Amino acid sequence: MKRFFVLPIIAAGFFLNAQTIGNSPYAAFGIGDVKYDNTTDINAMGGVSTAYIWDFTNSFNFSNPAANKNLEITSLKVEGTNENNFFKSDFNNQSATKHSTYLSNISIAFPISQKVKFGMGYQPYSSKKYSVVSTETAENGDTKASLFRGEGGLSTIQAALSYQISPEFSLGLRSNFYFGNLYDINEVTVTNAELINGYETKNKIKTFNFTVGTAYQKKLEKDKKLTLGATYTFGNTGQMESSYVNSTYFYSPGQIKNNESIIEERFSEDKNLIPMEFSLGAGLGKDAKWFLGTQVDYKKGETVQYLGQPFAYQDSYKISAGGWYLPNYNNFRSYFSRVTYRYGAYYEKGNLAINGTDVNKFAVTGGMNFPFDNRGASRMSGIDVGVELGTRGTLQNDLIRQNFVNLRIGLNFGQKWFSKKLYD
C-alpha cells in the first residue's frame, strides 16, 4: 500500500542536497516552492501592491493592473534574486545552508494612450528539486531504503492592461499563462530483493487564468492622497495532465529501467492547480514625498496529485504593511536626498499543514531606488535593491525552521520609445 513520507524523513536527507530555485525542503510538496509574484520595489515594501500607485512615470504595477495611472514612458525591467536559506531541525539535530541565484523578473510596459497602459512580463512561478534517501532496519536485520526524488518547475507569462475611467478611478485586467513540468518518484528497495518498487507521478501543465483589479485615488489637502485597491484572480481555465505509474523494475548501467512490470497506471486531467485569490489594500501618501500602505491577501486551498495521491493545500492569507520615503527629489546638491527608501513587513499563514502543524512565514523588508540621471523630477531610469529577512516553519513536531536572507536587484530603463513626435 502506498504511503506518504513525512517531513522528518525529508529532514534526514535534505541537508545533503541543494536545490536550484527555492532551496527549501517544503518544495517537495505539491507544485513546489511558490515564488511571490512581485518586483524588487514591491517586495521591499513587504509586498504592498494592491493600493500602490507609483508617483513617478517610470514603473508598471503588474500585481494590480489597474494601479498604473502615472505611467507615461516605456519601462523595461530586468531583475534577479539571490536566496540564502539557513535550515535547522531537531530531528537528529541537523542544520544546513543553501543558496540560489536566478532571474526573477523581466518585463516591459508602456502607455498606449493617456488612459490606456499595457505591460507584459515573465517570472518563474514555482520550483521543485529534491533528492532524499531514508533507511529503516527491521528486527530481522533486513534494511528498507526509500528514495524520494523530484524536479521541475512552473513559469508564468503575464500581459496586463490598465484603463483610467476617470482621474480618480481605474480598472485593469491581467492574463496569466502557466507552463512547465513537475516530476516526483518514490523508489523502495529491501535487502536481498531483486526488484525496485517505484511510484512515479508526472504533471504536464499548460494553464491560464485572469486577474481583475480596480484602483481609486482621491487627492486630499496639503498634497496628500488616499489610495484604495482590490484584485481578484479567477481559478484555472486551462488543464494539467497527470500520469501515475506504480511498477517494479531494476536498473542496468546508465540508470536504464529493465524488466518493468506495471502494477497500477492512471491518467487524469485536472484544473485544480492555481487557486482563486483576492486582495484588498489601502494607502495614504504625500506627492513625491512618502507613502504608507497595508493589504490583506487570501488564497483558496486546492488539491493536486502527488505520488499518485491527492495532496491538499489549505486556505491561506497574508497581511502586509510597508511604504517608501523620498527626502527631496529636487535636491541637486545631495544625491542621497534623491534616493527612495523603502520598508515593510508581512506575516503569512501558509497553505501547507504537515503533521497537524501550519508552515507559516514572517519577514521584514527594506530597499532603495538609485536614480541614474541628475534631473530630479524625471527619475526615468535607475537601480532597485532590496533585502528580505525572515523565517518560515517551526521546530515543533519534527518540522524544519527556515531562516532566510533574500537579496534582490533590478534595473529599470525608462525611455520615451513610443511617444509621437510633435516636430521634425
Helices and strands as residue ranges (DSSP letters): H 7-14, G 25-28, E 33-34, H 40-43, E 74-89, G 91-93, E 94-111, E 116-137, E 143-164, E 169-190, E 196-219, G 221-223, E 224-233, E 239-252, E 256-270, E 277-286, E 290-299, E 303-306, E 309-312, E 316-325, G 335-337, E 340-349, E 353-354, E 357-358, E 361-371, E 382-393, G 396-398, E 400-415
